[in-house]
Amino acid sequence: MIDSLEIKDLQKDYLRSRWLDQVLWMEGQAASMRNWHRRLRLTTIIVSGFVPIIISTNFNQENKQPSDWVQVTSTGLSAVVTISSAVWELIVHQVNVGLVNIFHRT
């Protein structure tokens, strides 16, 4: 495609190197997004599994109320689940909006 353009060889070489640079950048971004996806999803799955376990296993037998550390830990882990889910949804939304913009430009 670049060879069919009526431009100087130096300009063709520049276009090829620019194209390759863009492809390599997109490849790096894709790998980064894949890693973020895996980290956020694993965090959400693992931590959301711990919350009910912590709450159900450590009740104070005298008054049937969870101890202070259970309340703090379960609240903190629930916050981690909420934040990681929200961040992932934001990333997915931004990627989808970007794809829609790309398709509408063409």
Residue frames as a rotation matrix with the C-alpha (Angstrom) as fourth column:
MET 1
0.574 0.819 0.000 0.00
0.819 -0.574 0.000 0.00
0.000 0.000 -1.000 0.00
ILE 2
0.511 -0.461 -0.725 2.78
0.078 -0.816 0.573 2.41
-0.856 -0.349 -0.381 0.90
ASP 3
-0.523 -0.778 0.347 4.69
0.389 0.145 0.910 1.41
-0.758 0.611 0.228 -2.24
SER 4
-0.098 0.564 0.820 1.75
0.995 0.027 0.100 2.44
0.034 0.826 -0.563 -4.41
LEU 5
0.689 0.320 -0.650 1.92
0.431 -0.902 0.013 6.04
-0.582 -0.290 -0.760 -3.19
GLU 6
0.489 -0.504 0.712 3.56
0.677 -0.295 -0.674 8.57
0.549 0.812 0.197 -5.45
ILE 7
0.943 -0.287 0.172 6.03
-0.331 -0.728 0.600 9.95
-0.047 -0.622 -0.781 -2.93
LYS 8
0.176 -0.967 -0.186 9.81
-0.796 -0.029 -0.604 9.86
0.579 0.254 -0.775 -2.55
ASP 9
0.165 -0.203 -0.965 11.53
0.209 0.964 -0.167 6.75
0.964 -0.174 0.201 -1.21
LEU 10
-0.857 -0.513 0.039 12.63
0.109 -0.254 -0.961 8.61
0.503 -0.820 0.274 1.90
GLN 11
-0.441 0.792 0.423 9.02
-0.886 -0.459 -0.065 9.51
0.143 -0.403 0.904 2.66
LYS 12
0.420 0.562 -0.712 7.97
-0.463 0.808 0.364 5.89
0.780 0.177 0.600 2.10
ASP 13
-0.328 -0.628 -0.706 10.63
0.390 0.591 -0.706 4.74
0.861 -0.507 0.051 4.56
TYR 14
-0.905 0.045 0.422 9.37
-0.360 -0.610 -0.706 7.29
0.226 -0.791 0.569 7.07
LEU 15
0.038 0.999 0.022 5.78
-0.934 0.028 0.356 6.07
0.355 -0.034 0.934 6.65
ARG 16
0.295 0.013 -0.955 6.86
-0.013 1.000 0.010 2.44
0.956 0.009 0.295 7.12
SER 17
-0.685 -0.625 -0.375 8.80
0.374 0.141 -0.917 3.24
0.625 -0.768 0.138 10.29
ARG 18
-0.724 0.507 0.467 5.94
-0.673 -0.668 -0.318 5.37
0.151 -0.544 0.825 11.62
TRP 19
0.299 0.855 -0.423 3.45
-0.715 0.494 0.494 2.58
0.632 0.155 0.759 10.90
LEU 20
0.017 -0.375 -0.927 5.68
0.321 0.880 -0.350 0.01
0.947 -0.292 0.136 12.62
ASP 21
-0.918 -0.352 0.183 6.09
-0.016 -0.428 -0.904 2.32
0.396 -0.832 0.387 15.60
GLN 22
-0.312 0.892 0.328 2.30
-0.926 -0.363 0.104 2.63
0.212 -0.271 0.939 15.91
VAL 23
0.424 0.446 -0.788 1.76
-0.338 0.886 0.319 -1.13
0.840 0.131 0.526 15.63
LEU 24
-0.387 -0.650 -0.654 4.38
0.441 0.492 -0.751 -1.81
0.810 -0.579 0.097 18.33
TRP 25
-0.882 0.121 0.456 2.82
-0.414 -0.663 -0.624 0.84
0.227 -0.739 0.634 20.58
MET 26
0.104 0.994 -0.016 -0.65
-0.911 0.102 0.401 -0.71
0.400 -0.028 0.916 20.16
GLU 27
0.226 -0.107 -0.968 0.78
0.072 0.993 -0.093 -4.15
0.972 -0.049 0.232 20.91
GLY 28
-0.794 -0.578 -0.187 2.29
0.268 -0.057 -0.962 -2.83
0.545 -0.814 0.200 24.15
GLN 29
-0.618 0.653 0.437 -0.98
-0.775 -0.600 -0.199 -1.15
0.132 -0.462 0.877 25.12
ALA 30
0.324 0.759 -0.564 -2.91
-0.613 0.623 0.486 -4.35
0.720 0.188 0.668 24.44
ALA 31
-0.146 -0.464 -0.874 -0.56
0.404 0.778 -0.481 -6.35
0.903 -0.424 0.073 26.66
SER 32
-0.954 -0.209 0.213 -0.84
-0.072 -0.531 -0.844 -3.74
0.290 -0.821 0.492 29.41
MET 33
-0.246 0.948 0.204 -4.64
-0.935 -0.288 0.209 -3.76
0.257 -0.139 0.956 29.25
ARG 34
0.298 0.301 -0.906 -4.69
-0.185 0.949 0.254 -7.56
0.936 0.092 0.338 29.32
ASN 35
-0.574 -0.598 -0.559 -2.55
0.455 0.334 -0.825 -7.56
0.680 -0.728 0.080 32.47
TRP 36
-0.864 0.326 0.384 -4.75
-0.494 -0.699 -0.517 -4.94
0.100 -0.636 0.765 34.14
HIS 37
0.098 0.944 -0.316 -7.83
-0.789 0.267 0.553 -6.96
0.607 0.195 0.771 33.23
ARG 38
0.103 -0.109 -0.989 -6.41
0.239 0.967 -0.082 -10.09
0.965 -0.228 0.126 34.82
ARG 39
-0.857 -0.485 -0.174 -5.26
0.290 -0.175 -0.941 -8.29
0.426 -0.857 0.291 37.98
LEU 40
-0.679 0.644 0.352 -8.56
-0.725 -0.662 -0.187 -6.48
0.113 -0.383 0.917 38.52
ARG 41
0.246 0.821 -0.515 -10.69
-0.656 0.532 0.535 -9.53
0.714 0.206 0.670 37.82
LEU 42
-0.122 -0.355 -0.927 -8.63
0.413 0.831 -0.373 -11.81
0.902 -0.429 0.045 40.06
THR 43
-0.967 -0.211 0.145 -8.70
-0.017 -0.511 -0.859 -9.21
0.255 -0.833 0.490 42.83
THR 44
-0.323 0.929 0.183 -12.47
-0.906 -0.359 0.223 -8.92
0.273 -0.093 0.958 42.54
ILE 45
0.338 0.484 -0.807 -13.04
-0.325 0.865 0.383 -12.67
0.883 0.133 0.450 42.52
ILE 46
-0.322 -0.561 -0.762 -10.63
0.493 0.588 -0.641 -13.57
0.808 -0.582 0.088 45.33
VAL 47
-0.979 -0.093 0.180 -11.48
-0.087 -0.607 -0.790 -10.72
0.183 -0.789 0.586 47.68
SER 48
-0.206 0.971 0.119 -15.22
-0.892 -0.236 0.386 -11.05
0.403 -0.026 0.915 47.18
GLY 49
0.255 0.242 -0.936 -14.88
0.012 0.967 0.253 -14.68
0.967 -0.075 0.244 48.21
PHE 50
-0.649 -0.612 -0.451 -13.10
0.462 0.153 -0.874 -13.75
0.604 -0.776 0.183 51.44
VAL 51
-0.661 0.391 0.640 -15.73
-0.574 -0.813 -0.096 -11.30
0.483 -0.431 0.762 52.70
PRO 52
0.442 0.897 0.004 -18.46
-0.666 0.325 0.671 -13.84
0.600 -0.300 0.741 53.54
ILE 53
0.275 -0.421 -0.864 -15.89
0.434 0.857 -0.278 -16.29
0.858 -0.299 0.419 54.89
ILE 54
-0.776 -0.618 0.126 -14.48
0.206 -0.437 -0.875 -13.74
0.596 -0.654 0.467 57.32
ILE 55
-0.398 0.699 0.594 -17.89
-0.806 -0.576 0.137 -12.60
0.438 -0.424 0.793 58.45
SER 56
0.555 0.756 -0.347 -19.27
-0.523 0.642 0.561 -16.10
0.647 -0.130 0.752 58.96
THR 57
0.248 -0.510 -0.823 -16.29
0.414 0.824 -0.386 -17.64
0.876 -0.245 0.416 60.77
ASN 58
-0.693 -0.650 -0.312 -15.54
0.562 -0.215 -0.799 -15.12
0.452 -0.729 0.514 63.47
PHE 59
0.219 0.792 0.570 -18.61
-0.128 -0.556 0.821 -14.19
0.967 -0.253 -0.020 65.47
ASN 60
-0.767 -0.359 0.532 -18.28
-0.536 -0.097 -0.839 -13.41
0.353 -0.928 -0.118 69.14
GLN 61
-0.596 0.514 -0.616 -20.21
0.367 0.857 0.361 -16.26
0.714 -0.011 -0.700 70.75
GLU 62
-0.783 0.274 -0.559 -21.47
0.536 -0.161 -0.829 -14.19
-0.317 -0.948 -0.021 73.69
ASN 63
-0.215 0.731 -0.647 -23.55
-0.078 -0.673 -0.735 -11.63
-0.973 -0.107 0.202 71.85
LYS 64
0.187 0.281 0.941 -23.56
0.778 0.543 -0.317 -13.03
-0.600 0.791 -0.117 68.28
GLN 65
0.937 0.028 -0.348 -21.92
-0.145 -0.875 -0.462 -9.86
-0.318 0.483 -0.816 66.92
PRO 66
0.617 -0.772 0.151 -18.81
0.593 0.330 -0.734 -9.79
0.517 0.543 0.662 64.77
SER 67
0.276 -0.610 -0.743 -15.66
0.780 -0.309 0.544 -8.54
-0.561 -0.730 0.391 66.48
ASP 68
0.582 -0.046 -0.812 -14.17
-0.178 -0.981 -0.073 -5.17
-0.793 0.187 -0.580 65.56
TRP 69
-0.481 -0.854 -0.199 -11.42
-0.408 0.017 0.913 -6.60
-0.776 0.520 -0.356 63.37
VAL 70
-0.501 0.388 0.773 -13.97
0.714 0.690 0.117 -8.60
-0.488 0.611 -0.623 61.39
GLN 71
0.609 0.771 -0.185 -16.03
0.561 -0.584 -0.586 -5.49
-0.561 0.253 -0.788 60.74
VAL 72
0.344 -0.560 -0.754 -12.99
-0.485 -0.794 0.368 -3.45
-0.804 0.239 -0.544 59.69
THR 73
-0.679 -0.671 0.297 -11.55
-0.139 0.515 0.846 -6.24
-0.721 0.533 -0.443 57.53
SER 74
-0.255 0.651 0.715 -14.80
0.844 0.510 -0.163 -7.07
-0.471 0.562 -0.680 55.79
THR 75
0.729 0.488 -0.480 -15.52
0.251 -0.843 -0.475 -3.39
-0.637 0.226 -0.737 55.15
GLY 76
0.020 -0.828 -0.560 -12.03
-0.568 -0.470 0.675 -2.86
-0.823 0.305 -0.480 53.73
LEU 77
-0.767 -0.299 0.567 -12.23
0.195 0.734 0.651 -5.92
-0.611 0.610 -0.505 51.49
SER 78
0.203 0.910 0.360 -15.68
0.824 0.040 -0.565 -4.92
-0.529 0.412 -0.742 50.30
ALA 79
0.622 -0.053 -0.781 -14.26
-0.220 -0.970 -0.109 -1.51
-0.751 0.239 -0.615 49.38
VAL 80
-0.505 -0.860 -0.080 -11.46
-0.402 0.152 0.903 -3.19
-0.764 0.488 -0.422 47.40
VAL 81
-0.494 0.408 0.768 -14.03
0.702 0.708 0.075 -5.26
-0.513 0.576 -0.636 45.48
THR 82
0.582 0.794 -0.175 -16.15
0.568 -0.551 -0.612 -2.22
-0.582 0.257 -0.772 44.75
ILE 83
0.366 -0.519 -0.772 -13.21
-0.479 -0.817 0.321 -0.10
-0.798 0.253 -0.548 43.61
SER 84
-0.693 -0.682 0.232 -11.66
-0.162 0.462 0.872 -2.80
-0.702 0.567 -0.431 41.42
SER 85
-0.189 0.712 0.677 -15.02
0.859 0.453 -0.236 -3.50
-0.475 0.537 -0.697 39.77
ALA 86
0.728 0.493 -0.476 -15.63
0.275 -0.846 -0.456 0.21
-0.628 0.201 -0.752 39.18
VAL 87
-0.042 -0.827 -0.561 -12.14
-0.541 -0.453 0.708 0.76
-0.840 0.333 -0.429 37.73
TRP 88
-0.737 -0.226 0.637 -12.58
0.305 0.730 0.612 -2.19
-0.603 0.645 -0.469 35.40
GLU 89
0.227 0.902 0.368 -15.98
0.860 -0.008 -0.510 -0.95
-0.457 0.433 -0.777 34.20
LEU 90
0.621 -0.075 -0.780 -14.48
-0.171 -0.984 -0.041 2.49
-0.765 0.159 -0.624 33.58
ILE 91
-0.485 -0.867 -0.113 -11.65
-0.386 0.096 0.918 0.99
-0.785 0.489 -0.381 31.53
VAL 92
-0.542 0.353 0.763 -14.05
0.691 0.704 0.166 -1.15
-0.479 0.616 -0.625 29.50
HIS 93
0.569 0.801 -0.187 -16.28
0.580 -0.552 -0.599 1.86
-0.583 0.233 -0.779 28.90
GLN 94
0.305 -0.528 -0.793 -13.36
-0.466 -0.809 0.358 3.98
-0.830 0.260 -0.493 27.70
VAL 95
-0.757 -0.572 0.315 -12.18
-0.050 0.532 0.845 1.23
-0.651 0.624 -0.431 25.36
ASN 96
-0.199 0.767 0.609 -15.68
0.877 0.417 -0.239 0.77
-0.438 0.487 -0.756 23.95
VAL 97
0.699 0.421 -0.578 -16.14
0.194 -0.889 -0.414 4.53
-0.688 0.177 -0.703 23.45
GLY 98
-0.158 -0.856 -0.492 -12.76
-0.518 -0.352 0.779 4.64
-0.841 0.378 -0.388 21.71
LEU 99
-0.763 -0.088 0.640 -13.74
0.379 0.741 0.554 1.81
-0.524 0.665 -0.532 19.40
VAL 100
0.308 0.933 0.189 -17.06
0.808 -0.152 -0.569 3.48
-0.502 0.328 -0.800 18.59
ASN 101
0.543 -0.160 -0.824 -15.23
-0.242 -0.970 0.029 6.71
-0.804 0.183 -0.565 17.76
ILE 102
-0.584 -0.812 -0.005 -12.79
-0.294 0.205 0.934 4.85
-0.757 0.547 -0.358 15.52
PHE 103
-0.543 0.425 0.724 -15.60
0.732 0.663 0.160 3.11
-0.412 0.617 -0.671 13.62
HIS 104
0.556 0.804 -0.211 -17.57
0.602 -0.564 -0.564 6.33
-0.573 0.187 -0.798 13.19
ARG 105
0.139 -0.587 -0.797 -14.55
-0.383 -0.774 0.503 8.13
-0.913 0.236 -0.333 11.72
THR 106
-0.798 -0.542 0.265 -14.15
-0.009 0.449 0.893 5.60
-0.603 0.711 -0.363 8.93
